Amino acid sequence: MNIYLEKFINNNFLNPGKVLDLGAGDFSDIKDLQTRGWICEGVDKKTGVDLEQIYISTNKPFDLVYSNYVLHFLKNKQSLIDTAYENLKKDGWLFLHVFHKNDENIKNGLTEEETRTMLKKFKNISIKVFDFFDNEIGHNHWHKIMEVVTQKK
C-alpha cells in the first residue's frame, strides 16, 4: 500500500469503513485494505470505468475516496474531483497523490493553485509538496509529489 495513504488512514480512522479507489491499477491498495476489514471498491479502465466522466457508485457513500498518480493524466481532471465528491459521505475524506507541476519527469503535473480551484466544493484542504525517490525497476529518479487531503462539506 502507498505508505502515505496508510499513514493517513491510521491517523484518521479508528475503525475500517468504506473506500473507493479511483484508478485502482493492480488493486494492491484495495487488497491490503480488504485484509484490514475495509469494504472496498476500485475502478479504472480495467473495470470499464472512464475517469474522464463522472462515475457514481451504487455502493456510495464512502468514508474515503483516494487516487494515487491518476489525476495529472486526465484531460478532464475535474471529473475525478467531482466523482470523489459525489461518492463521499458528508465529512468523508479525499486523499490524492498527484505529480507536481515542477516534477522534471512528468509533463502533466499540477500546481497547488490549480488543485485548490478544482476542490472548491471541499473543506479543510491541505496540500503538501515533497520529493520522493522512485526506485521501481526502470525508474530510479526523483519525483515532486503533491499530497492533497480534504473533506466533503
C-alpha positions as CSV (number, residue, x, y, z in Angstrom):
1,M,0.0,0.0,0.0
2,N,1.1,3.6,-0.6
3,I,2.9,4.3,2.7
4,Y,1.4,7.8,2.8
5,L,-2.1,6.6,2.3
6,E,-1.5,4.0,5.1
7,K,-0.3,6.7,7.5
8,F,-3.3,8.9,6.6
9,I,-5.7,6.0,7.3
10,N,-4.0,5.1,10.5
11,N,-4.2,8.7,11.7
12,N,-7.8,9.4,10.7
13,F,-9.8,6.2,11.1
14,L,-10.3,4.3,14.3
15,N,-12.3,1.6,12.5
16,P,-12.4,0.3,8.9
17,G,-15.0,1.9,6.7
18,K,-15.9,2.1,3.0
19,V,-13.3,3.1,0.5
20,L,-13.3,3.9,-3.2
21,D,-10.0,3.8,-5.2
22,L,-10.2,5.9,-8.4
23,G,-7.6,4.4,-10.8
24,A,-7.0,1.2,-8.9
25,G,-4.3,-0.2,-11.2
26,D,-3.2,-3.6,-9.9
27,F,-5.7,-3.3,-7.0
28,S,-2.9,-3.8,-4.4
29,D,-4.1,-1.0,-2.1
30,I,-7.7,-2.4,-2.3
31,K,-6.4,-5.9,-1.5
32,D,-4.4,-4.6,1.5
33,L,-7.4,-2.6,2.8
34,Q,-9.7,-5.6,2.5
35,T,-7.4,-7.6,4.7
36,R,-7.8,-4.8,7.3
37,G,-11.6,-5.1,7.2
38,W,-12.4,-2.2,4.8
39,I,-15.3,-2.5,2.4
40,C,-13.6,-1.6,-0.9
41,E,-14.4,-0.7,-4.5
42,G,-11.7,0.0,-7.1
43,V,-12.3,1.4,-10.5
44,D,-10.3,2.1,-13.6
45,K,-10.2,1.3,-17.3
46,K,-9.8,-2.4,-16.5
47,T,-13.2,-2.3,-14.7
48,G,-14.8,-0.4,-17.6
49,V,-14.8,3.0,-15.8
50,D,-13.7,6.0,-17.7
51,L,-12.5,8.5,-15.2
52,E,-12.8,11.3,-17.8
53,Q,-16.5,11.0,-16.9
54,I,-18.2,11.3,-13.5
55,Y,-18.7,7.9,-12.0
56,I,-21.4,7.3,-9.4
57,S,-21.0,4.0,-7.4
58,T,-24.1,2.0,-6.4
59,N,-22.1,1.4,-3.2
60,K,-21.9,5.1,-2.1
61,P,-21.5,6.9,0.2
62,F,-17.9,6.2,1.1
63,D,-15.8,7.3,4.1
64,L,-12.7,7.7,2.0
65,V,-12.1,8.2,-1.7
66,Y,-8.5,8.2,-2.9
67,S,-6.5,8.3,-6.1
68,N,-2.8,7.8,-6.5
69,Y,-1.0,9.3,-9.5
70,V,-4.0,9.4,-11.8
71,L,-5.4,13.0,-11.8
72,H,-2.5,14.5,-13.8
73,F,-3.0,12.1,-16.7
74,L,-6.7,13.0,-17.2
75,K,-7.7,15.6,-19.8
76,N,-10.9,16.3,-17.8
77,K,-9.3,16.5,-14.3
78,Q,-12.5,18.0,-12.7
79,S,-14.3,14.7,-13.5
80,L,-12.2,12.8,-11.0
81,I,-12.7,15.5,-8.3
82,D,-16.5,15.6,-9.0
83,T,-16.5,11.7,-8.9
84,A,-14.9,11.8,-5.4
85,Y,-17.3,14.5,-4.2
86,E,-20.4,12.7,-5.4
87,N,-19.3,9.4,-3.9
88,L,-18.3,10.7,-0.4
89,K,-20.5,10.9,2.6
90,K,-20.7,14.3,4.4
91,D,-17.3,14.9,6.1
92,G,-15.8,12.0,4.2
93,W,-12.2,12.2,3.2
94,L,-10.5,12.6,-0.2
95,F,-6.8,11.6,-0.4
96,L,-4.9,12.3,-3.6
97,H,-1.3,11.9,-4.7
98,V,-0.5,13.7,-7.9
99,F,2.7,14.8,-9.6
100,H,3.5,18.4,-9.1
101,K,4.0,20.9,-12.0
102,N,7.7,21.2,-11.1
103,D,8.3,17.4,-11.4
104,E,11.0,17.1,-14.1
105,N,9.9,13.6,-15.1
106,I,6.2,14.3,-15.7
107,K,4.8,16.8,-18.2
108,N,1.2,17.0,-16.9
109,G,1.8,17.9,-13.2
110,L,-0.4,20.3,-11.4
111,T,0.2,23.4,-9.2
112,E,-1.3,23.9,-5.8
113,E,-3.4,26.8,-7.2
114,E,-4.9,24.6,-10.0
115,T,-5.7,21.9,-7.4
116,R,-7.3,24.3,-4.9
117,T,-9.5,25.6,-7.7
118,M,-10.8,22.1,-8.6
119,L,-11.6,21.5,-4.9
120,K,-13.9,24.4,-4.4
121,K,-16.7,22.2,-3.1
122,F,-14.5,20.7,-0.4
123,K,-13.4,22.0,3.1
124,N,-10.3,21.7,5.2
125,I,-8.0,21.5,2.2
126,S,-4.4,20.5,3.0
127,I,-1.7,20.4,0.3
128,K,1.8,19.2,1.0
129,V,4.5,19.1,-1.7
130,F,7.5,16.7,-1.1
131,D,10.2,14.9,-3.0
132,F,10.1,11.2,-3.4
133,F,12.7,8.8,-4.9
134,D,11.0,6.3,-7.3
135,N,13.2,3.2,-7.2
136,E,10.9,0.9,-9.2
137,I,12.6,-1.1,-11.9
138,G,13.5,1.1,-14.8
139,H,12.7,4.3,-12.9
140,N,15.4,5.3,-10.3
141,H,14.7,9.1,-10.3
142,W,13.1,11.7,-8.1
143,H,9.5,13.0,-8.3
144,K,7.9,16.0,-6.8
145,I,4.7,14.8,-5.3
146,M,1.7,16.8,-4.2
147,E,-0.4,15.2,-1.4
148,V,-3.9,16.6,-1.1
149,V,-6.2,15.8,1.8
150,T,-9.6,17.3,2.1
151,Q,-13.2,16.7,3.3
152,K,-16.6,16.9,1.7
153,K,-18.7,19.8,3.0
